[in-house]
């Protein structure tokens, strides 16, 4: 352990592009030199929104970066998707402060994946252990209530559990390519009644007079983003929520990520009237933001689900994660998938109470996922 030095940086941009490239490979759309840095620069993941960067960096004696643990000190729970609202309420009832807390995760992005990044060739166990211990020390030293790791990779869950973190379970709905070939092949796997419903939804959109285009980030002019952003923001305005991304933030993400950003845009008389903004890696499409200025029958399903599935099949992507929640996704071929997050609760009494709650909740989550799977639209195989 003495050969490693752990420090914290207050911006993702303080970590060099070369180090990001070494530690976060595979063309991941969220773990790279740009995504976090752009969100922080525009305030989307900034103090005004309750995100204070505290990224932990592990270095060898010669200064080589061996590991990164992207982490934020949070003053609220908006945009981290770990569903700890009731925990904050319980703390309040007991007269204890729940905020600030520490979070390792992707701002406004409930996508699972690696959280503890290690340089190839480094002592993986040593680096991971050092970063985990540094996070726990930060909780104690800064008098934080807790440390949460949102949607870590499977192998990280067990590592974090071994360090004493509690594990929570939730359900998302993911599409997977089971060798369909194309959209017709995918739809051909449905039972006939479900297949007719999807065809009817797609036909309504096709006959509406709307045109739909698929464009990558590097194919969208920066000057188009104010109008496209208005579509995204309209969804938040409708429900009285705050739209964290600005037009300038989207424009910078598009320019930096290029083909790792994918936008499905519906137009009426050449004017954009709806958008679904997604991101992609080499094997997965991530659905993130939807918005429209009108009321178009089935257009949400077309832009947020069917266009994404069609894109995956054309591009050879194996998985489509359209975001958190949404049981209506099951009838359209998205499989219930259990996802996990990990939690260190500093107060021993609260850790015991929350641990009991999570243990009671776990079998119910599994049962819910199993029951939801019975509503998938696929034909029975005999």
N, C-alpha and C positions, 0 to 999 in steps of 0.2 A: 504493500500500500504506500510505502514511503516514496516509491518511484513515481507516483502520480500526484499531480497538483490539480485541485479543483477550484475553479473561479466562476463567478457569475457575471454575465454581461447584460446590459439593459436594452439591447436591441439586437435583432437577428442579423442586422447588417454589420455588426462588429465581428462576426464570424466570416472569414474570407470565403469567397466563391469557390476557391480550390478545395477548402476543407469541406464545405457542403457537398461538393461533387464527389469527394472521396467517401464520405460517411452516409450520404443519402443518395443512393444510385437507383437505377431502374426507371428513370424518367417519371418519378412520382410527382403528381401535380401540386401537392401541398408541402412536401418535405424537400425543399430545394433552396437555392440562394435567394429566391424572389418572393415566394408566396407570403411567408411571415413578414419579411422586411417591408413589402408593399403595404400589407394590412397595418403594420405598426406606423409606417410613415404617414399614412392617410388618417390615422386615428381610429380606423375600423377595429383594430386591436390595440387601442391606446387607453390612457388613464381616464379620459372622459367617458369611455364605455366600460370602465372597470377592469381593464387589462393592463397590468404593469409587468413588462417583460423582465424575467429573472432567469435567463437561460443558463443552465449549468454546463460548463465545459471542462473536460478532463484533458490534461496535457502531460506528456512525458517530460523528463528533465531537460531535454533539448528543445522544448517548446512545441513539439509536434502535437497537434490536436488528435487525441485518441478516441474521444467520445463527446457526444452532445445530448443533452436532455432538455428539449424545448419546454419551458416552464413559465408560468405567469402567476403573479400575486393578484388575486381576484377580490374585488370589492362587491361583487354581486354574482349571480349565477346565470345571467343572460348569455346565451350563445355557447354554453359548454355542454349542454345535453346530458348531464349526468343525473338529472332528476333528483336533486337533493333539496328541493324546496321544503319538504316536510322536516328535514333535518334542521334547516335554518330556523324554522318555526319552533321546533322542540328546544333548540338552544335559547331562543328568545323567551320561551315560557319558563325556562330554568334560570333566566337572568344572566346567561352566558353569551358572549359575542361569537357568532359563527364566522363573520367576516372581519378581517381578511382571511382568505384561505389560499392554498397553493394548488395550482392546477397544471398538470402536464398533458397537453392536448392541443388540438387544432382549433383556433377560434372560428366559431360559427360553422363548424364542419364535423358532423357526427360520423366520420368515416374511420373504421378500424385500420390499424396498421402499426408499424414499429414506432415506439416512442423513445427508446434508449438506443441511440445510434452509435455504432462502434466502427472504427476504421478497420478495414480488412487487414489481417496480419497481426492485429493487437491481441493482447490477452483478453478475450471477450468477457470471461467471468470476472476478472479483476476490474475491468473498466465499468461494467454494469453495476457491480457491487459498490464501487466507489461513488458512482453517481446517485444510486439509491440512498446510500448513507448520507451524502451531501444534501439531498432533498429533505431527509428526516431531520438533519441538523438545522436546516433553514427553518423548518416549522418550529422547532424548539427555540432557536435563537431569536426569531422575529415574533414569537408569541402568536403564531398562527393557529387556527383551530384544527387544521387538517391539511392533508395532501391527497389529491385525487389524480389518478391516471386514467384519462378518458379513452376507452376503446383501444387498449394496447393489443399487440399481436399475441397470438395464442401462447407462444413460448414465454412471453413476458408475464402473462397472467400468473403462471405457476411460480415464476421467479419472485414476483412481487408478493404473492401469497406466502412464500417461504420467509419473506422479510417482515411478516406480520400484518400485511395489508388485508383488509376485508375485500370480498369480491361481490359485486352486485351484478344482476342479470337483467337483461331486457331483450325485447324482440324487435328486429327490423325485418324488412321484406326485400329479398334480393332475387334478381333474375340470374339464371345460369344457363349457359349454352350446353345443351345435352346432345349436341351434334345435329341441330336442326337444319343447317345449311343456309336457309334464307327464311324470310318472314312467313312465306307460305308453308314451309316445313314446320316452323314453330306453331303456327295456327292449326296445322294438320294434326298436332298432338292433342288438341283440345277435344272434349266431348262435343257433339254436334250442336247442342243448344248454346253452350258457352261460345263456340266458334261463331254462331250466327250473331250473337250479341256484339262481339268485337267487330265483326264485319259491318254491322249496322252503325256502330259508333264511327268507324273510319269512313264509311260512306257518307254520313251526315257532314263530316268535315270536308270531304272531297267535293260534295255538292253545294257547299256553302258559298263558293266563290272566292274563298281565301286561298292564297298561295303560301306554300311553306318552303323555307330554304334552310339548309344546314351550312353554317359558316364557322370556321375556326377563328380563334382570337386574332391571328395575324391576317385574317381576311376582312376584319371589321375596321373601318376607318375611325380614328379617335373622335371625330366630329359626330359620329352616329350615336355615341354612348349617352348623351343627355336624353334623347328620345327613348332609347332602349331602357335606360335607368328608370324613366318614368313608369314604364310597364312593371318593372320589378318593385318599385316603391309603392305602386298602387295596391298590391296585396297587403303590405304592412299597414297602409293607411286605412284599408277596409276594416281591419281588425283592431285598429288603434295601437299598433305596435310600431317600434322604431326600426327604420331601414338603416342598417349599420354601414352598408357600402355606399360610396358616392360614385357619381359618373366617372370622376377622375381616377378613383381606385380601380374600377372595372377596366378603364382604358389602359392603365398601367399593367394590370394583370394580363390583359389580352396581348399587349405588346411583348411582355416578358415571357409568358408561357406559350404563346403561339398556338400550335396545334394541340397543346394540352388543355386548352379551353375550347368548348364546343357549344355553340348557340343554335337552338332551333327557333326560328322566327316565323311567325304568321303575319301576313300582310293582307290588307284590304285596300284595293286601289293604290297599291305601292306604299301605303302607310303602315308601319309596324303596329299591330294591335295586340300581340301576345308574344311572350318569349319564355323559353326554358333554358337556363344557363347551367351547363354541366362542365365537368373537368374529367380528364382521362389520364390513365397511366398506360403502360404497354399492354395491360390485360384487363383493365377495369374502367368502366364509365361511372362517374359519380354525379348523380343529379343533385342540384343544389337550390336554384332559385327560379320561381315561376311568377309571372304577373301578366295581367291583361287589362285593357281599358273597357272591355265590353262583356257581353254575356253570349258566348258562342257554344252551342250544344256540342258536348264531347271534345271540345278543343283541349281542355286540360289533359284528358287521357291521351290524346294524339301527341301533344308536344312533350309531355312529361314521361310517358310510358312507351307508346308504340314507336315514335320516332327514335327514341333511345335504343330500343331493342333492335330495330332495323339497322341502326348505325353500328351496333355491336356486331351483328351478323355480317355486315359488309366489311367491317374493319378487322374482324377476327378477334374481338375482345370476348373473354370468357364470362365476365360478370358485369352486372349493372346494379349498382346500389343507388336507388333513387332518393335516399334520405330517410329521416326518422319518421316513424308512425305510418298510419294509413292502411287499415284493414282492407280497403277497397282494392289494394294492389293484388291481393291474393287471387281474386277472380280473373285477373289479367296475367297470371303466370308468375307472380313474384312469390318466392318460397319463404315462409317464416324462418328466420335465422336468429339464434340466440347470440347476443353480443354481450361482452362483459366489460366492466370498469373496476378499478381497484382503489381502495380508500384507506389511508392512514388517519385515524382519529386520535388526536393527541390526548384528550381527556380520557382517562381509563374507564370511568363510569359510562361516558357516552359511547366509547368504543364497544363496551359490552352490550349496551342497549341496542345500538345500531347493528351490531353483529347478530344479535338475536333476531332482529327484524329481518335482516337479509336472509338468514337461514330459513325463517318461516316463509319468506317470499319466493325463494328459489324453486321449490317444487311446483308452485302455482304458475311460475313463468314457463317452466317446461311443459306443464299440462296445457297452458294456453297455446304454445307453439304447436304442440301435437294436434290440438283440436283445430287450429287454424289451417293446418296442412290438409285436413279432411275436406276443405272447401276449395282446394286447388282445382283448376278447370280441366286437368288432363284426363284423357281416356283411361279407364281401368284396363290394366294389362292382365290377360288370363293365360 
